[in-house]
Each structure stands twice: as C-alpha cells, then as structure tokens.
C-alpha cells in the first residue's frame, strides 16, 4: 500500500519537474499536465490492487472472518491514497515550490554546475619526476 502511494506521487512529481526543466512550464502548468498525464496509470494501478483485495474485504471463502478486517483496511487505504495522490500531492508541490528559490535547475545549469565543481576540486595533472 505504501509502495503504491509513493510510486504514484513520485511519478507525478517527476513528470512535473521534467516539464518545468525541459519545457519551460510554470509550476502550475507542469503539475496540472502531470496530473492529466498520470491520471489513468494511477487509477489503473489503484483499481488493480483494489480488485485484488476486494474478495478479502467481502469475506469470501473459508476463514474469511479472520482476514476481512485486513481487506477492509487495504481497500480503504487504497481509496484514501487515490484521493491523496490526485488532490493533495499537487497542492503540496505548489506550496513547496514557493519556497524553492529559483525553481528546478535546467539540464544546462546542472551541466555547468558539474563543470564548475570538477574545475575547482580536481587538481591539475602534474608530471611525476623520477628522483
């Protein structure tokens, strides 16, 4: 259950950051586009897990009364996580973006930062003179 929620949120945020970095979208546009693009895969993943847990939640089979609370908890958690992923995650993304400074770095800025780091940390090669 936790893995499904994390995967869905990470994929949505990753799509939004990629759109901001490479397509130059604003944070609002990027997260909206990410929500639209990831809606169906997120819904399908959640529904597949929900359908798998439904027989347990309905109490079908021998000894089902022992497993039914687990099934109800899983089904309730999946439904709640769907709401969290699709509604709360974008709100938190936009809220935290206000405090991020200049926004995510572009690929060019990352490459320049890497070059600057290497230029200042790697000493120049000196020939070794035999004694």
C-alpha positions, 0 to 999 in steps of 0.5 A, a space after each residue: 500500500 505504501 509502495 503504491 502511494 509513493 510510486 504514484 506521487 513520485 511519478 507525478 512529481 517527476 513528470 512535473 519537474 521534467 516539464 518545468 526543466 525541459 519545457 519551460 512550464 510554470 509550476 502550475 502548468 507542469 503539475 496540472 499536465 502531470 496530473 492529466 498525464 498520470 491520471 489513468 496509470 494511477 487509477 489503473 494501478 489503484 483499481 488493480 490492487 483494489 480488485 485484488 483485495 476486494 474478495 478479502 474485504 467481502 469475506 469470501 471463502 473459508 476463514 474469511 472472518 479472520 482476514 476481512 478486517 485486513 481487506 477492509 483496511 487495504 481497500 480503504 487505504 487504497 481509496 484514501 491514497 487515490 484521493 491523496 495522490 490526485 488532490 493533495 500531492 499537487 497542492 503540496 508541490 505548489 506550496 513547496 515550490 514557493 519556497 524553492 528559490 529559483 525553481 528546478 535547475 535546467 539540464 544546462 545549469 546542472 551541466 555547468 554546475 558539474 563543470 564548475 565543481 570538477 574545475 575547482 576540486 580536481 587538481 591539475 595533472 602534474 608530471 611525476 619526476 623520477 628522483 
